[in-house]
Amino acid sequence: MPQYNYICEKCDLLIEEFMSIPEFEDFVASIKCHKCGGEVSRDYSMSGHTTGNYHKPINMLSLAVNPEYQGEMIQRLGPGIDVKDGVPIARNRQQKKHIMKTLGYEEGN
């Protein structure tokens, strides 16, 4: 099944959906952000095998740490990775993979 990626215009949440084309046609009219209910736009930067920069940086909220430990996370991730309020921010697919691997997670797609 194809993967469709959306980014919330309000909170920058990345939404990844796997569905068939007929399901997509029904789904696209009703999609809203799962977190804040905001409008979403299709993210074509992750389609196929692109490695370019994302349309908007992805705040990886599920990997957030207490801001007290932000310095530790920055040191662990290395230079070039932004961390804001304990949330790592990926600017492209390579950074996302690096963040997930360094923090001990496997990417699901």
N, C-alpha and C positions, 0 to 999 in steps of 0.2 A: 504494500500500500504506500502511496505517496505521503510525504511529510509536508505539512504546511506550517509555516512559522509566522507568528504575528508579534508585534510589539505594542504595548499599551502606550497611547499618546500622553497619558496622565502620569503614570508611575514607572514607566519603562520596563514593566514585567515582560519577560519573554514567554510566549505561549506556543508550545509545540504540539501539533495535532497530527495524528496518523489516521487517514480515512480514505475511502474509495472516492472516485470522482462524483458519483451520484450523491453520496453523503455530503461531500464538500459543497455542492450546489445548494442543498438545504441549510447547511450549517453557516455558510458565509453571510447570509442575511441576518442571522441572529447573534453573531459573536460579539461578546463584550468581555472586558477584562474580568477574570475570576477573582481578582483581589479587590479592585476599587470600583468596578462597574464602568470604567471609562471606555472611550472609543479605541479601537485597535486598528493598526494598519499592517498590511502584508509586509513581511521582511524577506525580500528576495536575496539579501546578501548571504544567507546561509543555504540557499538552494544549490544543489549539485556539489561540486568540490571547490567552492570558492574559499580563498584564504584572505580576502581583502577585509577592510575595516567594516564593522557593523554600521548600519544606518544610524543607530543610537547605541552608546555603550550599554552593556548588559550588567545590571546590578544583580549579582549572584546572591540573592537574599537567603537562599537555603543553606549557604555556606558561611553566613555571618557569625561573628564571635562578639563577645562582650567588648565594647570599645576600650576597656582597660587593657585588653590583650592585643590591641591593634598593632602595636610596635612589634610584638612577637610574630604576628602573622606577616607583616611587611618583610621582616628579616627572613622568614621561612620562604616566602614567595620569590624574593629577590627583586632586583631593580626592574623598572619598567611596568610593574603591576601596581595600579592604584588601589588603595583601600580607603574607604570613607565611612566613618561611623561604624567600623568593624565589618563592613561589607566589601568583599573583593569585587572589582569592576573589570570586566573583560572588554577589550576594544576590538578584538577579532577572534576568529575561531582558534588560532594557535594559542592565544593567551588563555582562552577558556579551557582548552585541553591541558595546558600547563598548570593552571590553578587546580583543576580537578585532580590531576595526577599527583601534584605536590601535597595536596591535603588528603590523599588516600582514597579518592573516589574514581570509579570507572564511568566513562560517558556511556549513556544508554543508547545512543543512535549510531 
